[in-house]
Amino acid sequence: MLAKVAPTSSDFRALARYLLNGKGGQPHPDRVRWFFAQNLGTDDPLLAARYMEATASRSARCAKPVYHLMVAWHERERPSGEIMQDIARRTLDLAGLSEHQALIMGHGDTSHRHFHIMLNRVHPETRKAWKTTNDFARFDQIMRQLSEEHGFEYIPAHSFDPELTDELPQLPDSKSFRAAGKGANTARTKWSKRASREFGDYLSTNLDHATTIEDLNLLAAEHGLAFEPKGKGMVLGNVQGYATLSSLGLALSANGMVRRREALPDIVLTSPLRRPWFDVDAVDITRALMGWGLATKHDLTETINDMRTERAAKAAARKVPPILPALSIPAVPHTRTALSTARTGLGRPQKPHSRPPRNAIKDHLDSLIRAQTDRAVIDRHRRLISQQRKRMSWTYVNLTNASDTASRGRA
């Protein structure tokens, strides 16, 4: 089973005509095998489209209320019409769309069984439009669940199988290439999910109450990266590749600092590597006094210098090596003060412990970033995914043949 989502549109009647007649000319005699309507009160597809159009007009904000979903099976799988209709109803119910208007139509003009769902995103009573955020991934998960329930072969749609695509960078699509031809910086590779998480963990381990946007920029600049706006959000990258801010999984304060470009000393961080919110020092107090106009920037600079001198003396007395972030190595919880960062190597660990050298961490991250734009690496990942899917398909075929042979033997 495979779910495919078409881009949203605004013409219900055009989609209804396509579902009935195809792309033009004489329709195939077996094109429409069955159809039914949900929350419409009519069995006429064209009239159902007009009803949906009238309902959608009650929403002033939804410009594209037409949602088109297709569900298909492999050629060797031959589900009956009753099973396909049951799966259609279950799909809408699991997606939270059982109260929306929908027209479901099964086609028989191809070698593989499939059906279409024309959905009205606007709710008939609340007039609110259903949000399509991550709809590909949501329907892909629904297909996985329903294929297991009915015994069909599940095929991951696009790149939404985390087990296969976690290390696969995403190449730019055709729209990005067209925009790049007009001068936009969009012909870049998007980092893989694993690379984004790993670099985000590296940045998050260096955040505390005194971290500013300049600190984050310096950490990124060490690897030839920078924060920049892209569309309505922010990304971290260079001229070759990028990672979205959400995929990095940064602490809440980091997202706020990047977007507002200012420090957030009053944010409570939830990471075990952060100090508790009630653990304050002279720098925090001075910053608070500055907010009330009772201290100046010069006072803050002097306080920071005093704190650095004090902690450097304590670190020298303990003879503790600098604290560096370790990737893929469980970190020992320790308490961090306001200005303790990976660059200064200052902090208060609960007990001495060894960390990999800083050059090793930097080399690891740099090689990880280079791999995101290396076409040889990307092509190798794609070949592995293709081989894995073929292996899954052949396993299914062998199990099916073995089952048929056993059935004939018993007969």
C-alpha positions in Angstrom: 0.0 0.0 0.0 1.2 3.5 -0.9 -0.3 6.9 -0.2 0.3 9.8 -2.5 -0.8 13.4 -1.9 -1.3 15.9 -4.7 -0.8 19.6 -4.2 -3.9 21.4 -2.8 -6.0 23.4 -5.3 -9.2 25.5 -5.4 -11.4 23.9 -8.1 -13.6 21.0 -6.8 -15.5 20.6 -10.1 -12.3 20.3 -12.1 -11.1 17.5 -9.9 -14.5 15.8 -9.9 -14.5 15.8 -13.8 -11.0 14.3 -13.8 -12.0 11.5 -11.4 -15.0 10.7 -13.7 -13.4 11.1 -17.1 -9.6 11.2 -16.8 -7.4 13.7 -18.6 -9.6 14.0 -21.7 -11.0 12.0 -24.5 -13.2 9.0 -24.1 -13.0 7.6 -20.6 -12.0 4.0 -20.0 -15.1 1.8 -19.6 -13.8 0.5 -16.2 -12.5 3.8 -14.9 -15.2 4.2 -12.2 -15.6 0.9 -10.3 -17.3 2.3 -7.3 -17.7 5.6 -5.3 -19.4 6.9 -2.2 -19.7 10.3 -0.5 -19.1 11.3 3.1 -21.1 14.0 4.8 -22.6 15.2 1.5 -26.1 13.8 1.2 -25.8 13.0 -2.6 -24.3 10.3 -4.8 -23.7 12.6 -7.8 -20.0 13.4 -8.0 -20.5 16.7 -9.8 -23.2 17.8 -7.4 -21.0 16.7 -4.5 -18.3 19.0 -5.8 -20.8 21.9 -5.9 -21.7 21.2 -2.2 -18.1 21.2 -1.3 -17.5 24.5 -3.1 -20.4 26.1 -1.2 -19.1 24.9 2.1 -15.5 26.1 1.3 -16.8 29.5 0.4 -17.8 30.0 4.1 -14.1 30.2 5.0 -12.6 33.5 4.2 -9.0 32.5 4.9 -8.7 29.1 3.1 -7.7 29.8 -0.5 -7.0 26.2 -1.5 -9.6 23.9 0.1 -9.4 21.0 -2.3 -7.3 18.1 -1.0 -6.5 15.1 -3.2 -5.3 11.8 -1.8 -4.5 8.6 -3.7 -4.0 5.1 -2.2 -2.7 2.3 -4.4 -1.7 -1.3 -4.2 0.9 -3.5 -6.0 -0.2 -5.3 -9.1 -0.1 -8.7 -7.4 -2.4 -7.5 -4.6 -6.1 -7.6 -5.5 -8.2 -6.1 -2.7 -12.0 -6.2 -3.1 -14.1 -3.1 -3.4 -15.4 -3.6 0.2 -11.9 -3.8 1.6 -10.9 -0.7 -0.3 -13.9 1.3 0.9 -13.2 0.2 4.5 -9.6 1.3 4.2 -10.8 4.7 2.8 -13.1 5.2 5.8 -10.4 4.1 8.2 -7.8 6.5 6.6 -10.1 9.5 7.0 -10.9 8.5 10.5 -7.3 8.0 11.6 -6.4 11.4 10.0 -9.1 13.1 12.0 -11.2 13.9 8.9 -14.3 11.8 9.5 -16.4 15.0 9.9 -15.2 16.6 6.7 -16.9 16.3 3.3 -15.3 13.8 1.0 -15.9 12.0 -2.3 -14.1 8.6 -2.5 -13.9 6.9 -5.9 -12.3 3.6 -6.9 -10.8 3.2 -10.4 -10.3 0.1 -12.5 -8.5 1.6 -15.6 -5.0 0.6 -14.5 -3.2 -2.6 -13.7 -3.0 -1.8 -10.0 -6.0 -1.3 -7.7 -6.3 2.3 -6.3 -8.8 4.9 -5.2 -9.0 8.6 -4.9 -10.2 10.9 -2.1 -11.4 14.4 -2.9 -11.6 16.1 0.5 -12.9 19.5 1.5 -10.4 20.9 4.0 -13.0 23.3 5.4 -15.1 21.8 8.2 -18.8 22.1 7.4 -19.7 23.3 11.0 -16.7 25.0 12.5 -15.6 26.5 9.1 -12.0 25.9 10.1 -9.6 24.5 7.5 -7.7 21.2 8.2 -4.0 21.9 8.4 -1.8 20.0 6.0 1.4 20.2 8.0 3.4 17.0 7.7 0.5 15.4 5.9 2.8 13.2 3.8 4.3 11.7 6.9 1.0 11.3 8.7 -0.6 9.4 5.8 2.5 7.3 5.4 2.1 6.2 9.1 -1.6 5.5 8.5 -0.7 3.3 5.5 1.8 1.4 7.6 -0.8 0.7 10.2 -3.6 -0.3 7.8 -1.3 -2.5 5.7 -0.3 -4.5 8.8 -4.0 -4.9 9.8 -5.1 -6.1 6.4 -1.9 -8.1 5.5 -0.9 -5.9 2.5 2.6 -4.9 1.5 3.6 -1.5 2.9 5.8 0.7 0.7 7.3 3.9 2.3 6.2 7.0 0.4 9.0 9.4 -0.8 11.5 9.8 2.1 9.3 9.4 5.2 10.7 6.1 6.4 13.0 7.1 9.2 14.7 3.7 9.3 15.9 4.0 5.7 16.4 7.8 5.2 17.8 9.0 8.5 21.3 9.4 7.0 20.2 10.5 3.5 20.6 14.2 2.6 17.8 15.8 0.6 18.6 17.2 -2.8 16.8 20.4 -4.0 13.6 19.9 -6.1 12.7 21.4 -9.4 11.2 24.5 -7.9 14.5 25.2 -6.0 16.5 24.8 -9.2 14.2 27.2 -11.0 14.5 29.8 -8.2 18.3 29.3 -8.3 18.3 30.2 -12.0 16.8 33.5 -11.0 19.5 34.3 -8.5 18.1 32.7 -5.3 20.4 30.6 -3.1 18.1 27.6 -3.2 20.2 25.0 -5.2 21.6 23.6 -1.9 21.5 20.2 -0.3 19.5 19.8 2.9 21.4 17.9 5.6 20.2 14.5 6.7 18.2 14.1 9.8 21.1 12.4 11.7 23.6 15.1 10.7 21.2 17.9 11.8 20.5 16.2 15.2 24.2 15.6 15.8 25.3 19.2 15.1 22.3 20.5 17.0 23.4 18.5 20.1 26.9 20.0 19.7 25.4 23.5 19.8 23.0 22.8 22.6 25.7 21.5 24.9 27.3 25.0 24.8 24.2 26.9 25.9 23.6 28.4 29.3 22.0 31.5 30.8 24.8 33.9 29.5 24.9 32.5 25.9 24.1 35.2 23.3 23.5 35.0 19.6 27.1 36.0 19.1 28.2 32.9 20.9 26.1 30.7 18.6 27.4 32.5 15.5 31.0 31.9 16.7 30.3 28.2 17.2 28.8 27.9 13.8 31.6 30.0 12.2 34.2 27.6 13.5 32.8 25.1 10.9 32.2 27.6 8.1 28.5 27.9 8.8 26.2 30.8 9.6 22.5 31.4 10.6 20.5 33.0 7.9 16.8 33.6 7.0 15.1 31.2 4.5 11.5 31.8 3.6 9.6 32.3 6.9 12.1 30.6 9.0 15.8 30.3 9.8 18.5 27.8 8.6 22.1 27.0 9.5 24.4 26.4 6.6 26.8 27.6 3.9 26.7 28.0 0.1 26.6 24.2 -0.3 24.1 22.9 2.2 21.9 23.8 5.1 19.8 22.5 8.0 16.6 24.0 9.2 16.4 25.4 12.7 13.7 22.9 13.7 15.7 19.9 12.5 18.7 20.9 14.7 16.5 20.3 17.8 18.1 23.2 19.7 17.0 24.3 23.1 14.1 26.7 23.2 16.4 29.6 24.1 18.6 29.0 21.1 15.6 29.2 18.7 14.6 32.4 20.4 18.0 33.9 20.2 18.4 33.2 16.5 15.1 34.6 15.6 15.2 37.7 17.9 19.0 38.0 17.8 19.3 38.7 21.5 20.3 36.8 24.6 17.6 35.3 26.8 19.1 34.9 30.3 15.7 34.2 31.9 14.8 31.1 29.9 14.7 27.8 31.9 16.6 25.2 30.0 15.6 21.6 30.4 18.8 19.8 29.3 20.6 17.9 32.0 23.8 19.7 31.1 22.3 23.1 32.1 22.4 24.5 35.6 19.2 24.9 37.6 17.2 28.1 37.1 17.8 29.1 40.7 21.6 28.9 40.3 22.6 32.5 39.6 25.9 34.4 39.8 27.2 37.9 39.7 26.8 38.2 35.9 23.1 37.3 36.1 22.5 39.8 38.9 24.3 42.5 36.9 22.3 41.8 33.8 19.1 42.0 35.9 20.2 45.4 37.3 20.9 46.6 33.7 17.3 45.8 32.9 16.2 48.1 35.7 18.7 50.8 34.7 20.7 50.3 37.9 23.9 49.1 36.2 25.8 50.0 33.0 27.5 48.0 30.3 30.8 48.9 31.8 29.7 47.3 35.1 28.7 44.2 33.3 32.1 44.0 31.5 33.9 44.3 34.8 31.8 41.6 36.4 32.4 39.2 33.5 36.2 39.8 33.7 36.1 39.2 37.5 34.1 36.0 37.0 36.5 34.7 34.4 39.5 35.4 36.6 37.9 33.7 39.5 36.9 30.6 37.6 40.3 30.4 35.9 41.9 30.4 39.3 39.6 27.6 40.5 40.2 25.5 37.4 43.9 25.9 37.7 43.7 24.8 41.3 41.8 21.7 40.4 43.9 21.1 37.3 40.9 20.0 35.3 41.2 19.8 31.5 38.9 22.0 29.5 35.3 20.8 29.1 34.5 19.9 25.5 31.3 18.6 24.0 31.5 14.9 23.1 29.4 13.6 20.2 27.9 10.1 20.5 29.4 9.7 24.0 27.2 9.8 27.1 27.9 13.0 29.0 28.5 13.1 32.7 26.1 15.7 34.3 27.8 18.7 35.6 27.0 22.2 36.7 27.7 25.1 34.4 28.0 28.7 35.3 26.9 31.8 33.4 29.9 32.1 31.0 31.2 28.5 30.8 31.4 27.6 27.1 33.4 25.1 25.0 35.7 27.9 23.7 36.8 29.1 27.2 36.9 25.6 28.7 35.6 26.9 32.0 33.1 25.0 34.1 32.5 23.2 37.4 32.2 19.4 36.7 31.1 17.2 39.6 34.1 15.0 39.0 37.0 14.9 36.6 36.4 12.9 33.5 38.0 12.5 30.1 36.7 14.0 26.9 37.9 13.7 23.3 40.3 16.4 22.2 38.7 19.5 20.6 40.4 18.9 17.3 38.9 15.4 17.0 35.4 16.8 17.6 35.9 19.6 15.1 37.3 17.2 12.5 34.3 14.8 13.0 31.8 17.7 12.6 33.6 19.1 9.5 33.6 15.6 7.8 29.9 15.2 8.7 29.1 18.6 7.1 31.1 17.8 3.9 29.3 14.5 3.6 26.0 16.3 3.3 26.9 17.8 -0.1 29.0 14.9 -1.4 27.1 13.4 -4.3 29.0 10.1 -4.1 27.8 9.7 -0.5 24.2 10.7 -1.4 24.1 8.2 -4.3 25.5 5.5 -2.1 22.7 6.1 0.4 20.1 6.0 -2.3 21.5 2.7 -3.7 21.3 1.2 -0.2 17.7 2.3 0.3 16.8 0.9 -3.1 18.4 -2.4 -2.3 16.6 -2.5 1.1 13.3 -1.9 -0.6 13.9 -4.6 -3.2 14.9 -7.0 -0.4 11.7 -6.3 1.4 9.7 -6.8 -1.8 11.5 -10.1 -2.6 10.9 -11.3 1.0 7.2 -10.6 0.6 7.1 -12.5 -2.8 8.9 -15.5 -1.3 6.6 -15.6 1.7 3.6 -15.4 -0.6 4.9 -18.2 -2.9 5.6 -20.4 0.1 2.1 -19.8 1.4 0.6 -20.7 -1.9 2.7 -23.9 -2.2 1.7 -25.0 1.3 -2.0 -24.3 0.5 -1.8 -26.4 -2.7 0.0 -29.2 -0.7 -2.8 -29.3 1.9 -5.4 -29.4 -0.9 
